[in-house]
Amino acid sequence: MARLLGTLLLVAAGTFTATGAAAAPDAAAPVPLDRVIPAPASVDPGGSPYRITRGTHIRVDGPREARRVGEYLAGVLRPSTGYRLPVTSRGEGGIRLRLADGPYGSEGYRLDSRRSGVTITAREPAGLFHGVQTLRQLLPAAVEKDSAQPGPWLVAGGTIEDTPRYAWRGAMLDVARHFFTVDEVKRYIDQIALYKINKLHLHLSDDQGWRIAVDSWPRLAPYGGSTEVGGGPGGYYTKEQYKEIVRYAGSRHLEVVPEIDMPGHTNAALASYAELNCDGVAPPLYTGIKVGFSSLCVGKDITYDFIDDVVREVAALTPGRYFHIGGDEAHSTSHADYVAFMDRVQPVVAKYGKTVIGWHQLTGATPAEGALAQYWGLDRTSAAEKAQVAKAAQNGTGLILSPADRSYLDMKYTKDTPLGLSWAGYVEVRRSYDWDPGAYLPGAPASAIRGVEAPLWSEAIENSAHIDHMAFPRLPGIAELGWSPASTHDWDAYKERLAAQAPRWEALGIGFYRSPQVPWPAAQE
């Protein structure tokens, strides 16, 4: 463990041998303030470090939501330090979480560390939570272990002031192609929260599976969710299970965005109810990975009764602001039918108090006022398609950027990657990081960019180990693009900060991909 801790501290200090591997460090040196991911907006190092000891307490100044952040922090620190770390509203020194007015926005924070203690100040509990994630990364990687470790637990002296560049910093998990259990989803929530992701987009339905119970259409989940890619048993979430995911995400200050894809990607629904098909004949369940062959029947009134019921029930379970209606790869729907469909469906979403999000093909129709379009095109996508999206942005549609050849976490790193697909190309770590969301889409006003999202499609992803390998180390880079000022963007500096995360992932049990583009410390036995 001493070797593992020392490796982290050395990489954090940016010291490498001629071969690019980490050299032996001073094990007592604290992690520098500027070595966290995402890169903070402002760092002012200096002064003596703070040391967490057996006498440390966590003081919380604020309402119940703030205290929950304190309890969360204690839950992270207690197993590895072996300390009691009582959460209290009294006392001096120690670790203090406080809510106060200031230039923090809804998610920003200030972290002050000195010999006498660490104080995290924010305007909202979400800011305190993000500050806590920074504090975790300022502690040795061993702090993530679930058993007592020797320490020392030092936090470098100085001040961090930090606010996000974008309000939307998302991660999407496709639970439709392969089903993931509640516990597997929770595990991913914990991982993405470490990097200040604030949206969990759940792709709940597709040709291969329907994953959410709908009382008014009771066959959807038990039958439509009874299989998955490759013919496995599939699965679905009961309403209580879905609410548990929403609650758990909320406890990590993530907003769940449900997606029910339509009018295409709907074979699981069409197989469940024959009347949703134009010819009244239900197709068989589907376990392949082709796209574009299915469509709801745009001309039938029952289609919109179905959509109204589904949106109503799923929206009632989801306290967040948004509802994703998909809309991509509707190759079996004519353009005229697609436009007519979207004109009818978008008001249904508004009727139940939600804001529409669609994949960027929505801009080929008329996006509702306030709607967001999620761009998933490639660098090589046609200029005409890019211009269509940019025009919608110029007319007020907000954009979430998820370029498939940059941010799709299911793309292979190289031709030798055993998992994933490669239709968008190979996406190594540098490629996934080295682009600027504010200048990515020609003609789109910078003011229209709401943020970024890293989708993880699951045609070839079956379990948490697969998620680990494909999301790490790329997801932290997408998170940094969403959070950090453009001025901090520098691959050469980032790859060293990224390398410093390796011992932390090892401590957390995350089986990441050791990209040759990153100067990782030597693997630990």
N, C-alpha and C positions, 0 to 999 in steps of 0.2 A: 504493500500500500504506500510505503514511503516513496518507492520509485514512481508510482502512478501520480502521487501528489506533486512530487518534484517535477515530473514531466509537464504537468499542467502549468505550474508556475513559471517554468522556463519558457514554454511556448507563449504564455501570456506576456512575458517580457520581450518577446520577439527575438530571442537568441537562438541561432541555428548553427550547425556545423557546416563545413564546406559541402557536404553531400545533401544538405537540406533537412536532415533529421535534427531533432532536439538534442542539445548538449546538457550536461548535468548542471542544475541550478542551485541557488540558495533556497533550501526548502522552507525557510521562514519568511521569504519575501511575499508580501500580499500581491494579489492580482491587480495590475494597474487599472485605473478607472476607465481608460479608453480601450479596453480589450473586450468589451461586451458586444453582443449581437442582439438586436440591431444597434448600430453605432449611435450613441447619444448625440443630441443636438449641440450640447455644450459641455465641456469637461474642464475643470480647473483643479488639477491635482495639487497636493501640498499638505504638510502637517503630519502629525503622528497618526498611525493607524489605530482603529478600534479593535479590541479583542473581545470576542464573545467568551464568557466564562460561566462557571457553575452559578454565579450570582446574577447573571443577566436576566432581565425581565423584558417583556414586550408591552410597552404602554400604548394604548390606543385612545386618542382624543376624537370622539365622533360617535355617530349613531351605530345601530346594530350592524349595518352593512360594513362599516369600517372595522368593527370588531371581528367580523367574519374574516376579513383579510388578515388580521392579527392571528386568529386561530389557524388559518391556512399556513401562514409563515411558521408558526410554532410546530405545526404538523410536519413541515419539511425539515426543520432543524432538529427536532427532538431525537429521532432515531439515531442520527449519525453523531451528534454531539454527546448524547447521553444526559443532557441537562434538562431540568424541569421547564425552564423558560415560561414562567407563568404569564398569562395575558391579563393585564390590569389597566385600570384608569388612573393609577397614581404612581408616584415615584419619579426620580430624576435619573438621567443617564440611561444606559441600556439601549434598546431599540425602540424608537418612538414613531408611531404612525399618527399623523395629524391632518385633519381637514381644515383648510383655510382658504380665504379668497386670495387670488393671485393670478398670474399670467399662465395658468396651466391648462386652460380649456377643460374639456370633459375627460381627457385621458392622460394629460401631462402630469409631471411630478418634478420635485426637486429632492435630491438626496444629498445630505450633508453628513460627512463622516469625520470624526475627530476622536482623540483619545478618550473623551468622556462618554461618547455614544454615537449612534447613527440615528438621524431623523429623516423620515420620508414625509414630505408635505405635498398635498394635492388638493384640488378643489372638489373632486368626486372620488368615491371609492374605487372606481376603475383606475384612476391615476395611482392610487396607493398600491393597487394590485400590480400594475406595470412596474412601479418602483421596486416592489418586492422581487419581481423577476430579475431586475438588474442586480439587486442585492445578492440573490442566489449566485449569479455569475461572478460576483466579486469575491465569493468565498471559494475555498479549494473544492475541486471536483468531488472529493470524498464526502462532502456535505450531502450528496445525493444518495449515499448508501443507506440501506435500511437497518444497519446495525452500528453499534458504537465504534467510532474511529478515533485515532489519537489527536487529530488537530495538528498545529494550533489553528484557531478560527479567527483570522485577521481580515479586516476590511480596510483597504487603503484609505488614507486621509485625503480630503478634498471635497469638491462639490460637483454634482452633475445636475444640469437643468435640461429637461427633456420634454418635447411635445412631438406628436406624430406629424409627418408630412401629409398623410392621407387618412381619412376617416374609415375607409374600407380596406381592411387587411384580412383577406379571407383564405380559407383552405376548404376545398370541396372533397368529400368522400363519397364515392359511388358505391352504395350498398345494394344496388339493383343487379348488377352483373354477377357479383358474388356478394352474398349476405355476410354482414359483420354483426356480431353479437353486441349487446349493450356494453358489456365490459370491454370489448375491443374498441368500440367507439370512445368510451371514457378514456382509455389509455391514450388514444390519439389526441383527445382534447387536452390532456395533461401535457403532452409533448408540444403541441402547437402553442399552448398558453405561455410556455417558457420564452417564446420569441415574440410575444405581444400581438399575436393574431387575435382578432376580435370578432370574426364571423366564421361560423361552421355551416357550410352549405352542404346539405344532405340530398343527394340524388336518389329519390325514394322510389322511382318507378322507371321502367324501361321495358324493352321487348322481352327480356329474360326474367323479370321478376317485379312484382308489386309488393312493397315492403311495409305498408302502413295499414292498419285495420280501419275500415270505413263501415260504420254500422248500417248505413242506408244501402250499401252495396256489399252484403256480407260475404259473397263468394270471391271478391277481389283478392284479399290477402291469403286466405287458406288455400285457394286453388291457384290464383295468379302468382302467389309467392312460393309455390311448392317446389320450385326448381331454380337452377342458376346456370351460368355458362359451364358447359361440360357435363351437365346432367346431375349435379349434386342435389342435396335435399333442400337447398334454399332456406327460407325462413322469412319471418316478418315481425314487426314490432306491434304488440298490443298498444292500445292508447296509453295505458299506464307505463309501459316501457318507453314509449316515445316521450312522455312527459318527464320520465326520469332522466333521459338524455338531455332534454331541454333544461331541466333543473340543474343538472351537473354542469352543463356548459355555462349556465348563468352564474354558477358559483365560481367559475373561472373567468367571468366577465366576457364571455363569448355569446353572441346572438345567433341562434339557430335560424337558418334560412332554408325552408323546405322547398324541394323542387318536385313538381309533378309534370313530367315532360309531355308535351302535346303540340300539334295533333299527331306527329309521328312518335316513334319510340314507344308505341302503345300496344304491342302484341299481347303482353300479359293481361291487359284489361280486355282486349278484344277476344282473347281466348276464354276469359271468365264470363263474358256476357255476349251472347250471339247478337242481341239487338243493337249493340253498338257498331256492328258491321253493316255496311251499305246493303250487302246481299243477305243479311240475317243469318249468316253461317259463321260459327266460331272457328277460327283457325286452331291448329294444335299449339300447345306450349312450345316455346323456342329456347334452345340452349346453345345456339351458335353465337357468332360475333359480327355478322353482317349488319348493316344499318340501312335505313331509308326505305324499307319495304312495307311498313305498316302505317295506317292512318285511321284516326277516328272518322266517322262519317259526317262530313261537314254539313250536309243537307238535312240531317235528321234532328228533329227537336229533342229527342231523347238524349242526344249527345250533350246538349247544354243543360238538361236536367242533371245528367251525370256529373258534369263539371261543376255545376252549382253545389251539388251535394258534397263532392270531394273537397272543393275549396272551403266550403263552410265548415266541414268537420275538421280538416287539418288546420285551418286558420284559428279555430277555437282552441286548439291545443298549443298554439305557437304564439307567445306574447310579443315576439319581435315584429318589426315594421314591415318586413318584406315577404313576398311570395313569388317564387320562381316558376314560370310556366314553360320553360324550355324553349321549344320552337325551332330547334336546329334540325338539319338533315330530313326535312319533311318532303322527301323526293317523290312520295306517292300522292302528294297533295298539289293540285294545280296552284299557280300563283294567285289566280282570282279567288279560289277557295281559301287559300292561306290568309289572304287579306280579309276576307269576309269572316273567317274564323276568329282572327285576332280582334276584329272590331266587336265581336260578340263576347269574347272571353275576358278581355281586359276590364270591362265594367263589372264583371262578376267578382274579380279580385278586389276592386275598389268597394264594391257593395259590402264586403266582409272586412273592411277596414285595413286592407293591406296595399302596399305599393308594388306594382308589377316590376319584375325583372325577367328578361328573356335573353337567350343567346343572341348574338348580334344579327342573326337573320330577321329578328323582329323589326329591324330598321327598314326591311323591305316592305313592311306594312306601315301602319301609322302608330308609332308608339304613343301610349297614353301620356297625358301631362304628368310629369314627375317620374316617369318610368326610367329604369336603368337598362342599358344593353351591355351584355358581357361579351367582349370581343375575344374570339378564340382562333382567329386567323393566323397565318404564318408570315414570315418575312416575304415569302414568294406569292402570297395571296394577291389576286389581281388588283390593279390600281382602281378599277371600277368598283369592286366590292369595298375596298378601303374608303373610297370616296363616298359611297353610300352611307357608311357608318359615320364618317366625318361630317357629312351634311346633317345627319340626325343630331349629332353633337352640337353643331352650330345652331340648330333649332331648339336646343334645350334638353335633349336627352343626355343624361349622365352616362359615363362609360366606366365599366370595370374591365381592366386589362388582364387577359389570361392567354397571351399568345401561345399556341400549342407547342411551337418549336423553341420556347423559352421557359414556360411555366408549367407545362403538363408533366406532373411527377411520374406518370406511367410510361413516359418515353424512355427507351433504353439509353444508357449513358454512352455505350459503344456497341459495336456489332457483337461483342462477346458477352454482353449483359444477359444473364440467364432469364431474367424476368422482363415483363413489359412488352410494348409494341414499338414500331419504328416508322409508322406512316408519316409522322411529322418530321422525321429525321432523328439523328442521335443528339441528345442534349446533355453534354457534359456540364460540370459544375460551373465553369467560367461562363459558358453560354447562358446558363439559367440566371446568372447574376448580372452579366455585363450589358445591361440596357437601361434606358432611362424612361420610365412611364410617362413623364411629362412631355417627352419629345418623340414618342414612339410612333404614333399614328399620324401620318401627314394630313394636315388640314383640320385636325381635331383641336379645339381650343384647350389650352392647359387647364382652364377653369372647369372644363367638362369632365376631367379625369377624377373619378371618385376614389380610385385606388386600384389595388391589384388582388389577384386571387390565384392560388396554386391548386388546380384540380388534380385529383388522383382517381383516374378511371380504373375499373377493376376487372376488365376482361381477363387479364393474366395475373391478377393480384388476389390471393385467396385467404391471407391470414395476417396477423400482426407482424410476423417476421418479414413478410413481403413488404408491408407498409414501411417498416423501418428502413429496409434496404433502398427503397425508391424515394422516400421522402427525405432521407438524410444521406448526404449533406445539402440537398438542394433547397429544401423548404426554408431554412434560416436566411438564405440569400433573398428569396422572394419577400420574406417578412421584412428584411432590411430595406428593400426597395420601397415598401409601403410605409415604413416608419421614419427612416433616417433622412436628413436633408440631402439634397442632391450633391451638395458640396463635399459630403463625406464619401462619395462613391469612388472607390479606387480598388481595383482587383488585387494589386500587389499587397496592399495593406490588409484587405479583407481576407485573403487566403491565409494569412498568418493568424488572424483572429479566429477564423474557422478551424484551423488546425488545433487551436487551443481548446476547442469544444470536445475533441475526441475523448479525453479521459472522463469528461462529464457524461457523455453518451455511454461510455463503458460502465460507469457507475450506475447509470439508470437502466442498463440492460438493453440499450438500443443498438441493434446490429446494423451499423451503417456501412455504406460503400466507401472504401478507401481510394478515392480518386487519385490517380497519379499527378493531377494538377495541383494538389494541396500538399504542403510539407508536413505531413502528419508526424507526431511523435511516434517512437517505436511502439509497436503493438505490445500490450501487456499480457503476460501469461496468466 
